[in-house]
């Protein structure tokens, strides 16, 4: 289950990046930050489980930035 969370998180981050890079989502849209938030939380859980501190810290920061941007909008 935890492995699947990592794959889901990775997929959500890549989809968010692809959609914004190809202008399918407006720059800084709520959908973009929501995909990033859910994706980074999923990857954070996976990273915690496997003991990967660099990936955990990166994705916690990513989630915090995404949450801040969602609240700001």
C-alpha positions in Angstrom: 0.0 0.0 0.0 2.7 2.5 0.9 4.6 1.7 -2.3 1.4 2.6 -4.2 1.1 5.9 -2.4 4.6 6.8 -3.6 3.6 6.0 -7.2 0.3 7.9 -6.9 2.2 11.0 -5.5 4.8 10.9 -8.2 2.1 10.6 -10.9 0.1 13.6 -9.4 3.3 15.8 -9.3 4.2 14.9 -12.9 0.6 15.5 -14.1 0.5 18.9 -12.4 3.8 19.9 -14.0 2.8 18.6 -17.4 -0.6 20.4 -17.3 0.9 23.7 -16.3 3.9 23.4 -18.7 1.5 22.8 -21.6 -0.9 25.6 -20.5 -3.7 23.1 -19.8 -3.9 24.7 -16.3 -3.5 28.4 -15.8 -0.3 29.5 -14.0 -0.7 29.3 -10.3 -4.2 27.7 -10.4 -5.8 26.1 -7.4 -5.9 22.8 -9.3 -2.2 22.9 -9.8 -1.5 23.5 -6.1 -4.0 20.9 -5.0 -2.4 18.3 -7.2 1.0 19.3 -5.8 -0.3 19.2 -2.3 -1.8 15.7 -2.5 1.2 14.4 -4.5 3.8 15.7 -2.1 1.9 14.4 0.9 1.7 11.0 -0.7 5.4 11.0 -1.5 6.2 12.2 2.1 4.4 9.2 3.6 6.3 6.9 1.3 9.6 8.6 2.1 8.9 8.4 5.8 8.1 4.7 5.6 11.3 3.8 3.7 13.4 6.2 5.8 14.5 8.6 3.0 15.0 11.9 4.9 16.0 14.1 1.9 12.9 13.1 -0.1 10.8 13.5 3.0 12.1 17.0 3.7 11.8 18.1 0.1 8.1 16.9 -0.1 7.2 18.4 3.3 8.4 21.8 2.1 6.6 21.2 -1.3 3.4 20.4 0.6 3.7 23.5 2.8 4.3 25.8 -0.2 1.3 24.3 -2.0 -0.9 24.6 1.1 0.2 28.2 1.5 -0.7 29.0 -2.1 -4.1 27.3 -1.8 -4.9 29.3 1.3 -3.6 32.5 -0.3 -6.0 32.1 -3.2 
